[in-house]
Amino acid sequence: LKNKSLMKKKIIVPTDFSENALLAAKYACQLAIDKGYHVQLVHCYNSDTSIFDEKLNNNEEITPLLKGDFIMTEWQDSLQLEYPEISLEGECTKGLVSEIIPKVAIAPNYSLLIMGSNGLEENDSPLFGSTTSQVASSSRIPVIAVPYYTNITPLKKAAILTNFKDDELDSLKDYVDLLGMPHELDIIHVYQNSDDINEVTIKIKNWATKIQEITPNITVNTILKPINYSSESQDTIAEVVN
């Protein structure tokens, strides 16, 4: 049984033990149930979790474990209780998460990286948050950023941002392989005011035809939106997509 477990595809989930990270871990656990993944939690010690916590030792002896190790054990126990069907492990390591995770999260050891995301509330990267953005930009495997306001529900609809590049089709194929086929897919293209709208409309329709060949059994919709430089909340691609 142990060897069979090790052969499962793995999701790696970095965590700082925040509420946002807990939501990402639960998202990963739910995906593991749906798709048969193994979940690996990883914590990189920080100033709050690398100190010894004497309160955890009733005998007031020096413990060889750091505070992060105790919290990780609590997380594992809690998540395993909530998701008893899945295979789950946790570990703590030294180093910066932005440096450690891209080195560790590689194929074929892991298939997917899932992280919590602050989103727009923290004024970091408009879609991810600074740490998640750093890790995602260096990752060698697909990344899912889970915003703190996400509802963990079965996947029904997805969207793909397009600039009509062939590698987007490869990304879509990877998405389907890893997460399965959504019931509905929106193709989103954000264009400049200087672009010819008729030309862009023809491009996205042709692109929808290509994508429909990859996803023949789902509904494919197209969405065209302009960047609005007169609006501070709509003058970047990320803000328009959001």
PyRosetta script that sets phi, psi and omega in degrees:
from pyrosetta import init, pose_from_sequence

init()
pose = pose_from_sequence("LKNKSLMKKKIIVPTDFSENALLAAKYACQLAIDKGYHVQLVHCYNSDTSIFDEKLNNNEEITPLLKGDFIMTEWQDSLQLEYPEISLEGECTKGLVSEIIPKVAIAPNYSLLIMGSNGLEENDSPLFGSTTSQVASSSRIPVIAVPYYTNITPLKKAAILTNFKDDELDSLKDYVDLLGMPHELDIIHVYQNSDDINEVTIKIKNWATKIQEITPNITVNTILKPINYSSESQDTIAEVVN")
pose.set_psi(1, -36.7)
pose.set_omega(1, -180.0)
pose.set_phi(2, -64.0)
pose.set_psi(2, -45.1)
pose.set_omega(2, 179.4)
pose.set_phi(3, -63.4)
pose.set_psi(3, -37.6)
pose.set_omega(3, 178.8)
pose.set_phi(4, -64.2)
pose.set_psi(4, -39.1)
pose.set_omega(4, 179.4)
pose.set_phi(5, -64.2)
pose.set_psi(5, -39.3)
pose.set_omega(5, -177.7)
pose.set_phi(6, -68.7)
pose.set_psi(6, -21.3)
pose.set_omega(6, -179.2)
pose.set_phi(7, -81.8)
pose.set_psi(7, -10.7)
pose.set_omega(7, -180.0)
pose.set_phi(8, -65.6)
pose.set_psi(8, 152.0)
pose.set_omega(8, 170.7)
pose.set_phi(9, -66.8)
pose.set_psi(9, 144.4)
pose.set_omega(9, -173.7)
pose.set_phi(10, -115.9)
pose.set_psi(10, 143.0)
pose.set_omega(10, 168.5)
pose.set_phi(11, -106.4)
pose.set_psi(11, 130.5)
pose.set_omega(11, 174.5)
pose.set_phi(12, -102.4)
pose.set_psi(12, 132.8)
pose.set_omega(12, -175.0)
pose.set_phi(13, -127.6)
pose.set_psi(13, 98.6)
pose.set_omega(13, 174.2)
pose.set_phi(14, -66.5)
pose.set_psi(14, 142.8)
pose.set_omega(14, -179.6)
pose.set_phi(15, -142.4)
pose.set_psi(15, 142.4)
pose.set_omega(15, 172.1)
pose.set_phi(16, -110.4)
pose.set_psi(16, 11.7)
pose.set_omega(16, 178.6)
pose.set_phi(17, 69.2)
pose.set_psi(17, 20.6)
pose.set_omega(17, 176.2)
pose.set_phi(18, -84.9)
pose.set_psi(18, 168.4)
pose.set_omega(18, 177.0)
pose.set_phi(19, -61.8)
pose.set_psi(19, -36.6)
pose.set_omega(19, 179.8)
pose.set_phi(20, -65.8)
pose.set_psi(20, -41.4)
pose.set_omega(20, 178.4)
pose.set_phi(21, -67.6)
pose.set_psi(21, -33.3)
pose.set_omega(21, 178.3)
pose.set_phi(22, -65.1)
pose.set_psi(22, -39.8)
pose.set_omega(22, 177.5)
pose.set_phi(23, -62.5)
pose.set_psi(23, -41.6)
pose.set_omega(23, 178.0)
pose.set_phi(24, -63.2)
pose.set_psi(24, -40.0)
pose.set_omega(24, 178.9)
pose.set_phi(25, -64.2)
pose.set_psi(25, -40.4)
pose.set_omega(25, 178.8)
pose.set_phi(26, -67.9)
pose.set_psi(26, -36.5)
pose.set_omega(26, 175.8)
pose.set_phi(27, -60.2)
pose.set_psi(27, -44.3)
pose.set_omega(27, 179.2)
pose.set_phi(28, -64.2)
pose.set_psi(28, -39.7)
pose.set_omega(28, -179.9)
pose.set_phi(29, -65.3)
pose.set_psi(29, -41.0)
pose.set_omega(29, 178.6)
pose.set_phi(30, -65.0)
pose.set_psi(30, -40.9)
pose.set_omega(30, 177.3)
pose.set_phi(31, -64.3)
pose.set_psi(31, -36.3)
pose.set_omega(31, 178.8)
pose.set_phi(32, -63.3)
pose.set_psi(32, -37.5)
pose.set_omega(32, 177.0)
pose.set_phi(33, -65.5)
pose.set_psi(33, -46.2)
pose.set_omega(33, -175.5)
pose.set_phi(34, -68.7)
pose.set_psi(34, -36.5)
pose.set_omega(34, -171.0)
pose.set_phi(35, -117.2)
pose.set_psi(35, 1.8)
pose.set_omega(35, 175.8)
pose.set_phi(36, 77.0)
pose.set_psi(36, 29.6)
pose.set_omega(36, 179.3)
pose.set_phi(37, -84.5)
pose.set_psi(37, 157.8)
pose.set_omega(37, 166.3)
pose.set_phi(38, -96.0)
pose.set_psi(38, 141.4)
pose.set_omega(38, -178.1)
pose.set_phi(39, -109.4)
pose.set_psi(39, 128.1)
pose.set_omega(39, 177.6)
pose.set_phi(40, -117.6)
pose.set_psi(40, 111.5)
pose.set_omega(40, 175.0)
pose.set_phi(41, -86.0)
pose.set_psi(41, 138.2)
pose.set_omega(41, 178.7)
pose.set_phi(42, -133.9)
pose.set_psi(42, 128.0)
pose.set_omega(42, 175.7)
pose.set_phi(43, -119.0)
pose.set_psi(43, 129.6)
pose.set_omega(43, 173.0)
pose.set_phi(44, -96.5)
pose.set_psi(44, 119.9)
pose.set_omega(44, -175.5)
pose.set_phi(45, -52.1)
pose.set_psi(45, 140.2)
pose.set_omega(45, 173.1)
pose.set_phi(46, -127.8)
pose.set_psi(46, -173.3)
pose.set_omega(46, -175.4)
pose.set_phi(47, -62.0)
pose.set_psi(47, -26.0)
pose.set_omega(47, -179.3)
pose.set_phi(48, -86.3)
pose.set_psi(48, -21.6)
pose.set_omega(48, -173.5)
pose.set_phi(49, -116.3)
pose.set_psi(49, -0.4)
pose.set_omega(49, -178.9)
pose.set_phi(50, -100.2)
pose.set_psi(50, 2.2)
pose.set_omega(50, 178.2)
pose.set_phi(51, -92.3)
pose.set_psi(51, 153.6)
pose.set_omega(51, 174.3)
pose.set_phi(52, -74.9)
pose.set_psi(52, 139.2)
pose.set_omega(52, -179.8)
pose.set_phi(53, -111.6)
pose.set_psi(53, 98.8)
pose.set_omega(53, -175.2)
pose.set_phi(54, -65.1)
pose.set_psi(54, -25.6)
pose.set_omega(54, -178.3)
pose.set_phi(55, -65.3)
pose.set_psi(55, -21.1)
pose.set_omega(55, -178.4)
pose.set_phi(56, -81.1)
pose.set_psi(56, -7.0)
pose.set_omega(56, -178.7)
pose.set_phi(57, -116.7)
pose.set_psi(57, 104.6)
pose.set_omega(57, -176.2)
pose.set_phi(58, -65.6)
pose.set_psi(58, -26.4)
pose.set_omega(58, -179.0)
pose.set_phi(59, -87.0)
pose.set_psi(59, 0.4)
pose.set_omega(59, 179.5)
pose.set_phi(60, 57.4)
pose.set_psi(60, 30.9)
pose.set_omega(60, 174.5)
pose.set_phi(61, -91.4)
pose.set_psi(61, 160.3)
pose.set_omega(61, 178.4)
pose.set_phi(62, -75.8)
pose.set_psi(62, 123.2)
pose.set_omega(62, -178.6)
pose.set_phi(63, -94.5)
pose.set_psi(63, 140.9)
pose.set_omega(63, 179.8)
pose.set_phi(64, -76.7)
pose.set_psi(64, -8.6)
pose.set_omega(64, -177.9)
pose.set_phi(65, -96.4)
pose.set_psi(65, 151.6)
pose.set_omega(65, 176.2)
pose.set_phi(66, -94.4)
pose.set_psi(66, 167.0)
pose.set_omega(66, -176.3)
pose.set_phi(67, -57.6)
pose.set_psi(67, -38.9)
pose.set_omega(67, -179.9)
pose.set_phi(68, -59.5)
pose.set_psi(68, -32.9)
pose.set_omega(68, 179.8)
pose.set_phi(69, -65.7)
pose.set_psi(69, -39.6)
pose.set_omega(69, 178.2)
pose.set_phi(70, -66.9)
pose.set_psi(70, -43.1)
pose.set_omega(70, -179.7)
pose.set_phi(71, -64.9)
pose.set_psi(71, -40.4)
pose.set_omega(71, 178.8)
pose.set_phi(72, -60.3)
pose.set_psi(72, -42.3)
pose.set_omega(72, 178.0)
pose.set_phi(73, -61.2)
pose.set_psi(73, -40.7)
pose.set_omega(73, 177.6)
pose.set_phi(74, -62.9)
pose.set_psi(74, -42.9)
pose.set_omega(74, 178.5)
pose.set_phi(75, -62.5)
pose.set_psi(75, -46.8)
pose.set_omega(75, -179.7)
pose.set_phi(76, -58.2)
pose.set_psi(76, -47.9)
pose.set_omega(76, -178.3)
pose.set_phi(77, -62.0)
pose.set_psi(77, -42.9)
pose.set_omega(77, -177.6)
pose.set_phi(78, -67.1)
pose.set_psi(78, -45.6)
pose.set_omega(78, -179.2)
pose.set_phi(79, -68.6)
pose.set_psi(79, -37.4)
pose.set_omega(79, 179.3)
pose.set_phi(80, -66.6)
pose.set_psi(80, -33.8)
pose.set_omega(80, 176.9)
pose.set_phi(81, -67.7)
pose.set_psi(81, -38.8)
pose.set_omega(81, -179.3)
pose.set_phi(82, -77.1)
pose.set_psi(82, -31.8)
pose.set_omega(82, -178.9)
pose.set_phi(83, -126.8)
pose.set_psi(83, 71.4)
pose.set_omega(83, -174.5)
pose.set_phi(84, -67.3)
pose.set_psi(84, -15.1)
pose.set_omega(84, -176.4)
pose.set_phi(85, -77.5)
pose.set_psi(85, -18.0)
pose.set_omega(85, -169.5)
pose.set_phi(86, -97.1)
pose.set_psi(86, 162.1)
pose.set_omega(86, 171.7)
pose.set_phi(87, -95.9)
pose.set_psi(87, 122.4)
pose.set_omega(87, -171.0)
pose.set_phi(88, -136.6)
pose.set_psi(88, 133.4)
pose.set_omega(88, 174.7)
pose.set_phi(89, -134.8)
pose.set_psi(89, 159.9)
pose.set_omega(89, 177.6)
pose.set_phi(90, -141.3)
pose.set_psi(90, 147.4)
pose.set_omega(90, 177.2)
pose.set_phi(91, -149.3)
pose.set_psi(91, 155.3)
pose.set_omega(91, 176.7)
pose.set_phi(92, -119.2)
pose.set_psi(92, 147.3)
pose.set_omega(92, -177.2)
pose.set_phi(93, -147.2)
pose.set_psi(93, 161.4)
pose.set_omega(93, 178.5)
pose.set_phi(94, -89.5)
pose.set_psi(94, 147.3)
pose.set_omega(94, 177.1)
pose.set_phi(95, 124.6)
pose.set_psi(95, 172.0)
pose.set_omega(95, 178.5)
pose.set_phi(96, -83.8)
pose.set_psi(96, 136.5)
pose.set_omega(96, -177.6)
pose.set_phi(97, -60.1)
pose.set_psi(97, -34.8)
pose.set_omega(97, -179.3)
pose.set_phi(98, -69.3)
pose.set_psi(98, -16.9)
pose.set_omega(98, 178.1)
pose.set_phi(99, -102.5)
pose.set_psi(99, -40.2)
pose.set_omega(99, -174.9)
pose.set_phi(100, -72.2)
pose.set_psi(100, -49.6)
pose.set_omega(100, -171.8)
pose.set_phi(101, -61.7)
pose.set_psi(101, -46.7)
pose.set_omega(101, 178.5)
pose.set_phi(102, -60.1)
pose.set_psi(102, -27.4)
pose.set_omega(102, 178.2)
pose.set_phi(103, -76.8)
pose.set_psi(103, -35.9)
pose.set_omega(103, -175.9)
pose.set_phi(104, -84.9)
pose.set_psi(104, -39.9)
pose.set_omega(104, -173.8)
pose.set_phi(105, -80.1)
pose.set_psi(105, 80.2)
pose.set_omega(105, -178.8)
pose.set_phi(106, -130.7)
pose.set_psi(106, 155.0)
pose.set_omega(106, 174.6)
pose.set_phi(107, -80.3)
pose.set_psi(107, 148.2)
pose.set_omega(107, 4.1)
pose.set_phi(108, -91.4)
pose.set_psi(108, 7.1)
pose.set_omega(108, -178.3)
pose.set_phi(109, -62.2)
pose.set_psi(109, -38.1)
pose.set_omega(109, -179.8)
pose.set_phi(110, -133.0)
pose.set_psi(110, 147.2)
pose.set_omega(110, 179.1)
pose.set_phi(111, -101.2)
pose.set_psi(111, -24.5)
pose.set_omega(111, -169.6)
pose.set_phi(112, -153.4)
pose.set_psi(112, 143.3)
pose.set_omega(112, 176.2)
pose.set_phi(113, -116.6)
pose.set_psi(113, 125.5)
pose.set_omega(113, -180.0)
pose.set_phi(114, -121.8)
pose.set_psi(114, 128.4)
pose.set_omega(114, -179.2)
pose.set_phi(115, -133.9)
pose.set_psi(115, 152.7)
pose.set_omega(115, 172.3)
pose.set_phi(116, -74.0)
pose.set_psi(116, 156.4)
pose.set_omega(116, -177.8)
pose.set_phi(117, -136.3)
pose.set_psi(117, 134.7)
pose.set_omega(117, 177.1)
pose.set_phi(118, -73.6)
pose.set_psi(118, -29.9)
pose.set_omega(118, -178.9)
pose.set_phi(119, 72.1)
pose.set_psi(119, -153.9)
pose.set_omega(119, -172.5)
pose.set_phi(120, -71.7)
pose.set_psi(120, -19.2)
pose.set_omega(120, -173.5)
pose.set_phi(121, -63.4)
pose.set_psi(121, -30.1)
pose.set_omega(121, -174.8)
pose.set_phi(122, -95.6)
pose.set_psi(122, -1.1)
pose.set_omega(122, 178.5)
pose.set_phi(123, 57.9)
pose.set_psi(123, 33.2)
pose.set_omega(123, 173.9)
pose.set_phi(124, -94.0)
pose.set_psi(124, -128.1)
pose.set_omega(124, 170.3)
pose.set_phi(125, -66.8)
pose.set_psi(125, 132.3)
pose.set_omega(125, -173.3)
pose.set_phi(126, -55.6)
pose.set_psi(126, -27.1)
pose.set_omega(126, -178.3)
pose.set_phi(127, -109.4)
pose.set_psi(127, -25.6)
pose.set_omega(127, -169.8)
pose.set_phi(128, -112.6)
pose.set_psi(128, -51.5)
pose.set_omega(128, -163.4)
pose.set_phi(129, 109.3)
pose.set_psi(129, 152.4)
pose.set_omega(129, -168.7)
pose.set_phi(130, -63.6)
pose.set_psi(130, -49.5)
pose.set_omega(130, -177.5)
pose.set_phi(131, -65.4)
pose.set_psi(131, -46.7)
pose.set_omega(131, 179.5)
pose.set_phi(132, -61.0)
pose.set_psi(132, -40.1)
pose.set_omega(132, 178.9)
pose.set_phi(133, -63.5)
pose.set_psi(133, -41.8)
pose.set_omega(133, 179.4)
pose.set_phi(134, -63.1)
pose.set_psi(134, -46.3)
pose.set_omega(134, -178.8)
pose.set_phi(135, -66.1)
pose.set_psi(135, -43.6)
pose.set_omega(135, -178.5)
pose.set_phi(136, -61.9)
pose.set_psi(136, -38.4)
pose.set_omega(136, -177.5)
pose.set_phi(137, -70.3)
pose.set_psi(137, -19.9)
pose.set_omega(137, -179.5)
pose.set_phi(138, -105.1)
pose.set_psi(138, -7.3)
pose.set_omega(138, -173.4)
pose.set_phi(139, -70.0)
pose.set_psi(139, 143.7)
pose.set_omega(139, 177.4)
pose.set_phi(140, -103.4)
pose.set_psi(140, 4.6)
pose.set_omega(140, 173.8)
pose.set_phi(141, -129.2)
pose.set_psi(141, 161.8)
pose.set_omega(141, -179.7)
pose.set_phi(142, -58.5)
pose.set_psi(142, 145.4)
pose.set_omega(142, -176.7)
pose.set_phi(143, -121.9)
pose.set_psi(143, 135.9)
pose.set_omega(143, 170.0)
pose.set_phi(144, -114.1)
pose.set_psi(144, 122.5)
pose.set_omega(144, 175.1)
pose.set_phi(145, -98.6)
pose.set_psi(145, 122.1)
pose.set_omega(145, -175.4)
pose.set_phi(146, -105.2)
pose.set_psi(146, 108.3)
pose.set_omega(146, 178.7)
pose.set_phi(147, -64.4)
pose.set_psi(147, 155.0)
pose.set_omega(147, -175.2)
pose.set_phi(148, -65.5)
pose.set_psi(148, -19.8)
pose.set_omega(148, -176.9)
pose.set_phi(149, -97.9)
pose.set_psi(149, 14.7)
pose.set_omega(149, -176.7)
pose.set_phi(150, -72.2)
pose.set_psi(150, 138.3)
pose.set_omega(150, 168.7)
pose.set_phi(151, -93.8)
pose.set_psi(151, 129.6)
pose.set_omega(151, -177.9)
pose.set_phi(152, -85.0)
pose.set_psi(152, 93.1)
pose.set_omega(152, -178.1)
pose.set_phi(153, -131.0)
pose.set_psi(153, 160.8)
pose.set_omega(153, 178.3)
pose.set_phi(154, -57.7)
pose.set_psi(154, 141.0)
pose.set_omega(154, -178.1)
pose.set_phi(155, -70.7)
pose.set_psi(155, 121.6)
pose.set_omega(155, 178.4)
pose.set_phi(156, -117.9)
pose.set_psi(156, -33.7)
pose.set_omega(156, -174.8)
pose.set_phi(157, -138.5)
pose.set_psi(157, 140.2)
pose.set_omega(157, 179.3)
pose.set_phi(158, -134.6)
pose.set_psi(158, 164.9)
pose.set_omega(158, 177.3)
pose.set_phi(159, -134.8)
pose.set_psi(159, 148.1)
pose.set_omega(159, 176.1)
pose.set_phi(160, -126.4)
pose.set_psi(160, 127.2)
pose.set_omega(160, 176.4)
pose.set_phi(161, -81.0)
pose.set_psi(161, 131.3)
pose.set_omega(161, -174.9)
pose.set_phi(162, -130.3)
pose.set_psi(162, 144.2)
pose.set_omega(162, 167.3)
pose.set_phi(163, -126.7)
pose.set_psi(163, 23.7)
pose.set_omega(163, 174.5)
pose.set_phi(164, 63.8)
pose.set_psi(164, 43.0)
pose.set_omega(164, 178.2)
pose.set_phi(165, -108.1)
pose.set_psi(165, 142.5)
pose.set_omega(165, -176.3)
pose.set_phi(166, -61.0)
pose.set_psi(166, -32.2)
pose.set_omega(166, -178.3)
pose.set_phi(167, -67.1)
pose.set_psi(167, -17.5)
pose.set_omega(167, 174.9)
pose.set_phi(168, -65.8)
pose.set_psi(168, -33.4)
pose.set_omega(168, 178.0)
pose.set_phi(169, -66.5)
pose.set_psi(169, -38.2)
pose.set_omega(169, 176.2)
pose.set_phi(170, -64.1)
pose.set_psi(170, -40.4)
pose.set_omega(170, 178.2)
pose.set_phi(171, -62.5)
pose.set_psi(171, -41.0)
pose.set_omega(171, 178.9)
pose.set_phi(172, -64.1)
pose.set_psi(172, -41.5)
pose.set_omega(172, 178.2)
pose.set_phi(173, -62.7)
pose.set_psi(173, -42.3)
pose.set_omega(173, 177.2)
pose.set_phi(174, -61.8)
pose.set_psi(174, -41.8)
pose.set_omega(174, 180.0)
pose.set_phi(175, -59.0)
pose.set_psi(175, -47.4)
pose.set_omega(175, -179.2)
pose.set_phi(176, -64.0)
pose.set_psi(176, -41.0)
pose.set_omega(176, 179.1)
pose.set_phi(177, -62.7)
pose.set_psi(177, -40.2)
pose.set_omega(177, -174.7)
pose.set_phi(178, -83.4)
pose.set_psi(178, -39.2)
pose.set_omega(178, -171.1)
pose.set_phi(179, -114.0)
pose.set_psi(179, -12.6)
pose.set_omega(179, -177.6)
pose.set_phi(180, 94.4)
pose.set_psi(180, 176.1)
pose.set_omega(180, -176.5)
pose.set_phi(181, -89.1)
pose.set_psi(181, 123.7)
pose.set_omega(181, 174.2)
pose.set_phi(182, -72.1)
pose.set_psi(182, 163.8)
pose.set_omega(182, 177.3)
pose.set_phi(183, -75.0)
pose.set_psi(183, -27.0)
pose.set_omega(183, -174.9)
pose.set_phi(184, -147.4)
pose.set_psi(184, 143.8)
pose.set_omega(184, -177.9)
pose.set_phi(185, -133.3)
pose.set_psi(185, 127.0)
pose.set_omega(185, 173.6)
pose.set_phi(186, -99.3)
pose.set_psi(186, 134.9)
pose.set_omega(186, 173.7)
pose.set_phi(187, -103.2)
pose.set_psi(187, 118.6)
pose.set_omega(187, -175.6)
pose.set_phi(188, -110.7)
pose.set_psi(188, 127.9)
pose.set_omega(188, 173.6)
pose.set_phi(189, -127.0)
pose.set_psi(189, 126.9)
pose.set_omega(189, 177.2)
pose.set_phi(190, -102.7)
pose.set_psi(190, 122.7)
pose.set_omega(190, -174.0)
pose.set_phi(191, -117.2)
pose.set_psi(191, 161.0)
pose.set_omega(191, 177.4)
pose.set_phi(192, -82.6)
pose.set_psi(192, 153.9)
pose.set_omega(192, 177.9)
pose.set_phi(193, -62.2)
pose.set_psi(193, -25.1)
pose.set_omega(193, -178.8)
pose.set_phi(194, -80.1)
pose.set_psi(194, -11.3)
pose.set_omega(194, -179.7)
pose.set_phi(195, -71.1)
pose.set_psi(195, 150.3)
pose.set_omega(195, 175.1)
pose.set_phi(196, -77.9)
pose.set_psi(196, 111.9)
pose.set_omega(196, -174.2)
pose.set_phi(197, -63.0)
pose.set_psi(197, -34.7)
pose.set_omega(197, 178.6)
pose.set_phi(198, -65.6)
pose.set_psi(198, -41.9)
pose.set_omega(198, 179.1)
pose.set_phi(199, -65.6)
pose.set_psi(199, -42.9)
pose.set_omega(199, 179.5)
pose.set_phi(200, -64.1)
pose.set_psi(200, -38.3)
pose.set_omega(200, 179.2)
pose.set_phi(201, -62.8)
pose.set_psi(201, -42.3)
pose.set_omega(201, 177.9)
pose.set_phi(202, -64.3)
pose.set_psi(202, -42.2)
pose.set_omega(202, -179.4)
pose.set_phi(203, -60.5)
pose.set_psi(203, -46.2)
pose.set_omega(203, -175.5)
pose.set_phi(204, -71.5)
pose.set_psi(204, -30.7)
pose.set_omega(204, 175.7)
pose.set_phi(205, -67.0)
pose.set_psi(205, -42.2)
pose.set_omega(205, 177.3)
pose.set_phi(206, -65.2)
pose.set_psi(206, -37.3)
pose.set_omega(206, 179.4)
pose.set_phi(207, -66.9)
pose.set_psi(207, -38.0)
pose.set_omega(207, 177.7)
pose.set_phi(208, -61.7)
pose.set_psi(208, -35.4)
pose.set_omega(208, 178.1)
pose.set_phi(209, -64.8)
pose.set_psi(209, -41.9)
pose.set_omega(209, 177.5)
pose.set_phi(210, -62.7)
pose.set_psi(210, -44.1)
pose.set_omega(210, -178.0)
pose.set_phi(211, -68.2)
pose.set_psi(211, -35.0)
pose.set_omega(211, 179.1)
pose.set_phi(212, -62.2)
pose.set_psi(212, -28.7)
pose.set_omega(212, 177.1)
pose.set_phi(213, -67.6)
pose.set_psi(213, -31.8)
pose.set_omega(213, 178.6)
pose.set_phi(214, -80.0)
pose.set_psi(214, -34.4)
pose.set_omega(214, -177.5)
pose.set_phi(215, -122.5)
pose.set_psi(215, 68.5)
pose.set_omega(215, -170.6)
pose.set_phi(216, -68.5)
pose.set_psi(216, -21.1)
pose.set_omega(216, -172.7)
pose.set_phi(217, -103.9)
pose.set_psi(217, 14.3)
pose.set_omega(217, 179.6)
pose.set_phi(218, -124.2)
pose.set_psi(218, 164.0)
pose.set_omega(218, 177.1)
pose.set_phi(219, -81.5)
pose.set_psi(219, 128.0)
pose.set_omega(219, 179.3)
pose.set_phi(220, -113.9)
pose.set_psi(220, 124.8)
pose.set_omega(220, 178.7)
pose.set_phi(221, -115.4)
pose.set_psi(221, 155.7)
pose.set_omega(221, 176.6)
pose.set_phi(222, -117.9)
pose.set_psi(222, 140.9)
pose.set_omega(222, 179.5)
pose.set_phi(223, -132.1)
pose.set_psi(223, 122.2)
pose.set_omega(223, 175.2)
pose.set_phi(224, -111.7)
pose.set_psi(224, 128.1)
pose.set_omega(224, 178.2)
pose.set_phi(225, -137.3)
pose.set_psi(225, 138.3)
pose.set_omega(225, 178.7)
pose.set_phi(226, -89.6)
pose.set_psi(226, 152.8)
pose.set_omega(226, 166.8)
pose.set_phi(227, -73.4)
pose.set_psi(227, 134.2)
pose.set_omega(227, -179.2)
pose.set_phi(228, -111.2)
pose.set_psi(228, 97.4)
pose.set_omega(228, -175.6)
pose.set_phi(229, -73.4)
pose.set_psi(229, -9.8)
pose.set_omega(229, 177.4)
pose.set_phi(230, -86.4)
pose.set_psi(230, -4.4)
pose.set_omega(230, 179.9)
pose.set_phi(231, -120.3)
pose.set_psi(231, 123.9)
pose.set_omega(231, -178.8)
pose.set_phi(232, -64.8)
pose.set_psi(232, -24.2)
pose.set_omega(232, -177.8)
pose.set_phi(233, -92.4)
pose.set_psi(233, 0.0)
pose.set_omega(233, -177.9)
pose.set_phi(234, -138.2)
pose.set_psi(234, 24.2)
pose.set_omega(234, -175.0)
pose.set_phi(235, -102.7)
pose.set_psi(235, 14.5)
pose.set_omega(235, 172.2)
pose.set_phi(236, -134.5)
pose.set_psi(236, 157.8)
pose.set_omega(236, 179.1)
pose.set_phi(237, -60.4)
pose.set_psi(237, -43.8)
pose.set_omega(237, -178.4)
pose.set_phi(238, -58.7)
pose.set_psi(238, -41.0)
pose.set_omega(238, -178.7)
pose.set_phi(239, -69.6)
pose.set_psi(239, -38.4)
pose.set_omega(239, 178.1)
pose.set_phi(240, -64.5)
pose.set_psi(240, -42.7)
pose.set_omega(240, 179.0)
pose.set_phi(241, -63.4)
pose.set_psi(241, -42.1)
pose.set_omega(241, -179.5)
pose.set_phi(242, -61.6)
pose.dump_pdb("model.pdb")
